[in-house]
Amino acid sequence: VLRAFGALALVTAIGCTAQYRNHGYVPSEETLQQLKVGVDTRATVDDVIGAPSAAGVLTDGDYYYVRSRVREYGAFRPQVVERQVLAISFNQNDTIRNIERIG
């Protein structure tokens, strides 16, 4: 009985501890420094950073890299506690127009 109670207490304690998970990818500031606005192209971004998490609605749209940090706590619904979005927009000639962090 004492062993079962101890196991139950341990499971309860672990279940009430917040767990954090990361989803997605946003490149580091050091990696972004390799890219030059107005000079580098979409192909360069693909080579330096990799494929984006999501692309713009239209073909050849802007690139969006998204990273979310989710907290799970016991029986409660998972909650997004942090979200970062990196948007890279391109000119008509496929050079980088802007690099912007959101969130």
VENDA-V78664 format. One record per backbone hydrogen bond with DSSP energy under -1.0 kcal/mol. NH is the residue of the N-H (numbers start at 1). CO is the residue of the C=O. Records with the same first field share a line. If there is no record, write none. Layout:
NH = CO, CO
This chain:
5 = 1
6 = 2
7 = 3
8 = 4
9 = 5
10 = 6
11 = 7
12 = 8
13 = 9
14 = 10
15 = 11
16 = 12
17 = 14
19 = 72
21 = 70
23 = 68
25 = 66
32 = 28
33 = 29
34 = 31
35 = 32
38 = 96
39 = 36
40 = 36
42 = 94
45 = 41
46 = 42
47 = 43
48 = 44
49 = 45
50 = 45
54 = 64
56 = 62
61 = 58
63 = 88
64 = 54
65 = 86
67 = 84
68 = 23
69 = 82
70 = 21
71 = 79
72 = 19
76 = 73
79 = 71
81 = 69
82 = 69
84 = 67
85 = 102
86 = 65
87 = 100
88 = 63
89 = 98
91 = 95
94 = 91
96 = 40
97 = 89
98 = 89
100 = 87
102 = 85
